[in-house]
Each structure stands twice: as structure tokens, then as C-alpha cells.
């Protein structure tokens, strides 16, 4: 668990303070296991700071690592659970492994997507974030806020003015982190399509392909939950009483702008996930169409060969009859005449089939 004070500067505190500072707001970030172990002390501090503790239902939501994205609120704080979309461990190695170039690498990349939830409890002057143990969002934002502090030393402060603003910035970063994952999925699914339409296609693991389609369905559901959670947050934000202070009014307007920006980013992610899902479906359908076309070409070739050699079989069958008197049977030129006749039949049939484009490349 780490505690930060955000005011005109960004400072990390050694622990939970006895009282809220006179200016600025606190950012308390904790791993899920740490929050479970230290929740009694944290609840007592929240009671002392805000006059209210997290209710048991919301504590369960913060500790649940399978909960979908959703939003809830009380008269004292707002609760947002937001599932992230990020490349899991090993996805980068799959992305860099160009030698494999197999559909399996694409399917493994889909299965390694990290969708762990991150919980936010937004008080007036305190933000509590509960995240997985391996979450890198905290370290990224700690470094980013430090850079903002350095940049703000010579100009207007860019630090978050309130906990809600910090929460929206973190959520926006979680949504934008899908960009790296998008490049990975696009490239790997492109490899999958090339394998499906290769000249010598390798055996396709259809079970794994079905799993990838189910994974894309799951990503679509996660994005829709994200959109619903942010939309509910925006609806709750619209019900906030209008601030009389111009500075507070500006902060509320900035929150609305950031909320709309987060929602627009989620919409773009959702659109891309649906496009990937449609691409997989189209690739499978086109693969079966291509296989059907190849089968038709093989059957066309076999049919043409059968039609060419059938008259030859008829001619040889006639001359193979056991009759004593047959035309050309005892003629010294009978063999050559029959050969010329069969060759003429072959040439005639081939030219007819060529004109009708039953054979040839230009069909």
C-alpha cells in the first residue's frame, strides 16, 4: 500500500495520515491482497476522514477479481470497478516471434489477454484504488505525476485537482493501453488469415479457432460493460449540484469533458474488437469458400478428362469385339487409321472444351 498527497506538488507519504491535509487530496493505492489484510485500519481512517466507511458490499466488489465493470454510488463516495484490456505475460514474446508465423501464436495471444479489474472508491478528497498485484498502472502514474510536478514548477499546474479527475485519467490510460494489444491482435490475426489462404494450408486447429472467437466475444462483453459503467458515472456526474465557485465549476466541466473522452475511447476499442471478430468470421467463411472452389476445380478437371477418354474407351471397346468380319480389322493400315481417329476425337473435344472454357486458365 502506498499513499500520495496531491496538491500543488506530488508527495509520497510514509503511511496513512491521522487527518486529511488542509489542501489537496490523497491517493491511496493498494494491491487486492494488501487491501484485504489491511482493510480494518483503512476503514477506520476513512471513518475518521470522511465520516463514512466502505460498505461491506463494496468491499466485496473491490476484492472480487472476477467482477465485471460497473458503477455504484453512495451519498459519501462513488465506486467504479473497471476491467482492463492489456497484453498478458508472454504476449510480447509471441508478437516478436516472427519465425513461428502460425495460427497457434495468434490464438495464444488472444488467450493471454489480461482482463483483471481495478477498483476505484472516489471520495471528495481521497481516492482509493485496489488493483492486482502485478498491475503496472500505479508505477506508470506515479512516474507520470512526478513528471507533471516538474513541468508544473515553471507554469500552470497539470496535476489532478481532485480525486475524480485522477480516477478518469487512470481509466483513460487503461483504455488507451489497448492500443498495444490492438497491434498485436491485428498482426497475429493477419498471420492466421494468411495460413487459411496459403497455397499449401497447414492443418487448422479448429477447436483453438473456436476458442479465439469466444475470446473475442468475451472482449466485446467487457467493452460493453466498460461503456455502461462510464455512462452510469456520467449520469451520476450530471446530477451533481452546480458549483457556485467558478473554480469548482470549471473542475466539474473538466470532469464532464474527460468522461466524454473516456467514453469515446471505449467506443473506439469496442468498434475495433467487433471488427476483429468480424474479420475472424469472414476469414473462416472465405476459407470454406476457397476450399469449395478448389474442390470444384478438381471436379472440373476430372470431368473433362473423363469426357475426353470416354469416346476412346468406346472405340477400343468396339474394336475389341470378337467378330470375324469387322471394318479395318484385317486392313494393314487399320491400326493407324484407328489411332488417327482417336487422336481426332481428342483434339476435337479439347478444342470444344477450350472454347467453352471448361479447361484453361482464363475461366
C-alpha positions, 0 to 999 in steps of 0.5 A: 500500500502506498499513499500520495498527497496531491496538491500543488506538488506530488508527495509520497507519504510514509503511511496513512495520515491521522487527518486529511491535509488542509489542501489537496487530496490523497491517493491511496493505492493498494494491491487486492491482497494488501487491501484485504489484510489491511482493510480494518485500519483503512476503514477506520481512517476513512471513518475518521476522514470522511465520516463514512466507511466502505460498505461491506458490499463494496468491499466485496466488489473491490476484492472480487477479481472476477467482477465485471465493470460497473458503477455504484454510488453512495451519498459519501463516495462513488465506486467504479470497478473497471476491467482492463484490456492489456497484453498478458505475460508472454504476449510480447514474446509471441508478437516478436516471434516472427519465425513461428508465423502460425495460427497457434501464436495468434490464438495464444495471444488472444488467450493471454489477454489480461482482463483483471479489474481495478477498483476505484472508491472516489471520495471528495478528497481521497481516492482509493484504488485496489488493483492486482498485484502485478498491475503496472498502472500505479508505477506508470502514474506515479512516474507520470505525476512526478513528471507533471510536478516538474513541468508544473514548477515553471507554469500552470499546474497539470496535476489532478485537482481532485480525486475524480479527475485522477480516477478518469485519467487512470481509466483513460490510460487503461483504455488507451493501453489497448492500443498495444494489444490492438497491434498485436491482435491485428498482426497475429490475426493477419498471420492466421488469415494468411495460413487459411489462404496459403497455397499449401494450408497447414492443418487448422486447429479448429477447436483453438479457432473456436476458442479465439472467437469466444475470446473475442466475444468475451472482449466485446462483453467487457467493452460493453460493460466498460461503456455502461459503467462510464455512462452510469458515472456520467449520469451520476456526474450530471446530477451533481449540484452546480458549483457556485465557485467558478473554480469548482465549476470549471473542475466539474466541466473538466470532469464532464469533458474527460468522461466524454473522452473516456467514453469515446475511447471505449467506443473506439476499442469496442468498434475495433474488437467487433471488427476483429471478430468480424474479420475472424468470421469472414476469414473462416467463411472465405476459407470454406469458400476457397476450399469449395472452389478448389474442390470444384476445380478438381471436379472440373478437371476430372470431368473433362478428362473423363469426357475426353477418354470416354469416346476412346474407351468406346472405340477400343471397346468396339474394336475389341469385339470378337467378330470375324468380319469387322471394318479395318480389322484385317486392313494393314493400315487399320491400326493407324487409321484407328489411332488417327481417329482417336487422336481426332476425337481428342483434339476435337473435344479439347478444342470444344472444351477450350472454347467453352472454357471448361479447361484453361486458365482464363475461366 
